[in-house]
Amino acid sequence: MIFVGQLIVCENTEHKSNKALGTLVRWRVCHVNLHLKKAAVSDMCISEVADNIPKPKIFTFDELYKRIKLASEVSSYALPAEMTYSDEALVNIGRQAWIDKRDSKFQKIVPLTTEGLINQYLYGEGVSKEIDELILSEKKAKDRDKDKDKDKGERKRWLTRGVYYNAINRYIVFGCSINALLPVKLKNTGSNYFLPAAPGENNVKRGRGGADNSKSLSKSIGVTQQHKEHFKQVLAFLNSKEGKKKFASFSYKKAIELYQYNFETYVVVREIDGIEVETRIPYEEQYSLSEEQITYHLKKLIDKKLYIQIRYGNIVYEKDYAARQGAAHDGVIGATHRYEIDATVLDLYVRYPFDVTGQYSMGRPVLYIVIDVYSTMIMGFYIGFDGPNWQGACQALINACSCKVEYAESIGLTIREEDFPSHHMPHQITVDNGNEHPDRVITSVLQSEVGVLGYNFTAVFRGDAKGTVENKFNTLNDTTIHFTPGAITNDLGRGEQHPSNQALLDYDSLRIEIFQTIMLVNNTADRLHRHDINAIRNNIDITPKALFVHSLKQEMNGGRDAKLIEQGKIYWAFLPEETATVRADGIYFEGLVYYSDYAKQAHWFSKAKHDKAFKIPVKRYKAWTNTIYHKTEDGQYIRFDLKNVNDESPFINQHWEPVLHLLEQFKDKRHKNRLNAKKLRIFKENLSQQLQKLNQQQISDAPENTRISMQPGIKERQLQFKAIQQLMHQIELYENLSGSSQSESETYINHNQYDDLDEEMN
């Protein structure tokens, strides 16, 4: 199957004249049109180094299959790691300037990035007319703002076709996502520049004034780390409640004035008519930053989103400025062409498995299911306790692309491959236009990493596939949920016990029930009305599974088997990005500790010990606590394994949902233990004080001991005390053995014996 991101390495027949490019070509499939059975490919030997990336070439599927047969390598092309990072992760590694450049370029070409225009550009009549319209728009903007210096050079640059073609080519070649426009070639630029900690002799201003700035009219100093901290303090104040109350709206001019007033002045106190008056005196130029320097560094710290949020507030930003996406494609070719995701809160309370002293509930779970739209086969599912949201949908997608034989084994079932043959990558993913929609970053990563298109369809496109999903939920409720203890039913009468008190199935048991019900539906539901002429001629069964298997072979050339793709790559493509903390003794995530040889060899633990703990982006599959994944900047997928000392960890081989409940329970127990420890410490301290006071009273009549050297007679007194202890033990033993039959006379004699012994001791 031809898919986006496929790498085909073959002999150099395309650019023989340029031997500097090597003896091989490395074709990356950048775009696929299943209707035309054509694909756009780019030679990455050229695209990786070219400043002006050429337009991808178009091949038919048959032409590409011929090249694949002659290829020396067929695999997946690994894009630069930064192109799969979220904006937060990019900021954490110091790439805010990259984000600004990316967003600026994307705003110029965004009208050309629709799927329709990309198809027109690659396979049709081109987009020269559309580019000319954009150029005309830029010229009008330039004429309108000709008296303004702002953006004059930038607008001038976008007045030729070439700059648009270069940008759209880069966008297509590197994944058809906004991160394709990241200037990754700048990765090592300026990385060795020394930035002083504080102002001094070493922080000469950089620029065209020479090494010592002597040729510049401006005598301002260079920026230091201290200056950058001051910039952050100014922005934090402006974004605070107090700052917004003091300044009605944000402007860079006001930020500069605030910085200069607080950090580039000194206070002189003068006495006038007996009253002390403070006067702020500005620093001389040679001890200050220029306004251009301050503006430059403030803009590096403020992205467009933060600027709007500071200036207008979060409510206005979400209402008028937040990015909104939407796209639609009709026509499903075959199985795995499009997966549909939906979720519902189950009418069932789940039993908490970690406390069997009572029948406790951990709430109603959310069920996410993934449907193959063509065959209506349920491809995968996930049961969580938050949402519905895209994070839960991601977990269901991982399950849809995973081997069900292995999954069944993990929950204690044994099945055959033919019972549930679902482990294939989709070509498209659609989600509801509600709370479940994916964010821009996840959508971009899906396409750039594994060639999957993620779209958020509006209500008009929900009919057929959405109805199928809704019917699946009804089937699951009617066949399983409503007949399980703890289920919510419509006929619950007043005064009857609430279903939460009847929760019986724990999380793992519910997963088994849902899994078995899904297999039952996939292997028995009637889908005869969906059979085409080929299905009828081949006399296939009428079930969703039979339709799926037949279509996969007939229309989709076997589909794309996810088992042949590196697991870390799939996890990184589908799952939402989260944050772990590297410390000296391990990698901490959600209260659990992980470890990997890679982290040790990369000296992460030493760095965390001697410098400070630091954060890294990770991704996890919630069905399994044992592993989490990280993608390094050089594109490696690193698996971190849960620490399991002496095979006694209660979290090993567990699902994240009940574990998170258990961790919350641990927090509660630790809190109660701290309160109890406080009471016991106070009680112990009180008893210690009383004991000291009692002993002090017993020696109150003794003379004060002023001796300096070691006290004599310690060993002798120790021997006497031991002898008394032994005697008392013998007496106690004798009394216990004698029991209640001992006469009063015997007791009297024994007491006399005590006196005689005392005399002997004396």
TAKA-V425498 format. One record per backbone hydrogen bond with DSSP energy under -0.5 kcal/mol. NH is the residue of the N-H (numbers start at 1). CO is the residue of the C=O. If there is no record, write none. Layout:
NH,CO
NH,CO
This chain:
5,29
6,3
7,75
8,27
9,7
9,73
10,8
10,25
12,23
13,11
18,15
19,17
21,18
22,19
25,10
27,8
27,25
28,42
29,6
29,27
30,28
30,40
31,40
33,38
34,32
37,33
38,33
39,59
40,31
41,57
42,28
44,26
44,42
46,43
47,43
48,44
49,46
50,46
53,51
57,41
59,39
61,37
64,60
65,61
66,62
67,63
68,64
69,65
70,66
71,67
71,68
72,9
73,9
75,7
77,5
79,77
81,633
83,80
84,81
85,82
90,86
91,87
92,88
93,89
94,91
95,90
99,95
100,96
101,97
102,98
103,99
104,100
105,101
106,102
107,103
108,104
108,105
109,105
110,106
112,109
113,110
118,114
119,115
120,116
121,117
122,118
123,119
124,119
124,120
126,120
131,127
132,128
133,129
134,130
135,131
136,132
137,133
138,134
139,135
140,136
141,137
142,138
143,139
144,140
145,141
146,143
148,145
152,149
155,151
156,152
157,153
158,154
158,155
159,156
164,160
164,161
165,161
166,162
167,163
168,164
169,165
170,166
171,167
172,168
173,169
174,170
175,172
176,171
177,171
180,177
181,178
182,179
184,182
186,183
187,184
189,186
191,188
193,190
196,194
203,200
204,202
210,207
213,210
215,209
216,213
221,288
222,203
225,196
226,197
228,224
229,225
230,226
231,227
232,228
233,229
234,230
235,231
236,232
237,233
238,234
239,235
240,237
243,237
244,240
245,241
246,242
247,243
248,246
255,251
256,252
257,253
258,254
259,255
260,256
261,257
262,258
263,259
264,260
266,281
268,279
270,268
270,277
272,270
272,275
275,272
277,270
279,268
281,266
281,279
283,264
287,284
288,285
294,290
295,291
296,292
297,293
298,294
299,295
300,296
301,297
302,298
303,301
307,303
308,304
309,305
310,306
311,307
312,308
313,308
313,309
317,313
318,314
319,315
320,316
321,316
321,317
322,317
327,456
333,331
337,334
339,428
340,371
341,430
342,369
344,367
346,344
346,365
348,346
349,486
350,363
351,505
352,360
353,351
355,352
360,358
362,350
365,348
366,384
367,344
367,365
368,366
368,382
369,342
370,380
371,340
372,377
373,338
373,371
376,372
379,370
379,377
380,370
382,368
384,366
384,382
390,435
393,389
394,390
395,391
396,392
397,393
398,394
399,395
400,396
401,397
402,399
407,403
408,404
409,405
410,406
411,407
411,408
412,409
413,408
419,416
420,416
420,417
422,420
423,421
424,400
425,560
427,336
428,337
429,453
430,339
431,455
434,432
437,434
443,439
444,440
445,441
446,442
447,443
448,444
449,445
450,445
450,446
451,447
452,446
453,427
454,452
455,429
455,453
457,431
457,455
461,458
462,459
466,462
467,462
467,463
468,464
469,465
470,466
471,467
472,468
473,469
474,470
475,471
476,472
477,473
478,474
479,475
480,476
481,476
482,477
483,480
484,481
487,484
488,347
489,487
492,489
493,491
496,493
501,498
502,499
503,500
504,485
505,485
507,351
510,506
511,507
512,508
513,509
514,510
515,511
516,512
517,513
518,514
519,515
520,516
521,517
522,518
523,519
524,520
524,521
525,521
527,525
527,542
530,527
531,528
536,532
537,533
538,534
539,536
540,535
545,522
547,543
548,544
549,545
550,546
551,547
552,548
553,549
554,550
555,551
556,551
558,552
559,556
560,425
561,559
562,423
562,560
563,423
564,561
565,562
570,566
571,567
572,568
573,569
574,570
575,571
578,618
580,616
581,588
582,614
583,581
583,586
586,583
587,594
588,581
588,586
589,592
592,589
594,587
595,641
600,596
601,597
602,598
603,600
604,599
605,599
607,603
608,604
609,605
610,606
611,607
612,607
614,582
616,580
618,578
619,629
622,620
624,621
625,654
628,640
629,619
630,638
632,630
632,636
635,632
638,630
638,636
640,628
640,638
641,595
642,626
643,593
647,644
648,645
652,649
654,651
656,622
659,655
660,656
661,657
662,658
663,659
664,660
665,661
666,662
667,663
668,664
669,665
670,666
671,667
672,668
673,669
674,670
675,671
676,672
677,673
678,674
679,675
680,676
681,677
682,678
683,679
684,680
685,681
686,682
687,683
688,684
689,685
690,686
691,687
692,688
693,689
694,690
695,691
696,692
697,693
698,694
699,695
700,697
702,699
706,704
714,711
717,713
718,714
719,715
720,716
721,717
722,718
723,719
724,720
725,721
726,722
727,723
728,724
729,725
730,726
731,727
732,728
733,729
734,730
735,731
736,732
737,733
738,734
739,735
741,738
742,739
747,743
748,744
749,745
750,746
751,747
752,748
753,749
754,750
755,751
756,752
757,753
758,754
759,755
760,756
761,757
762,758
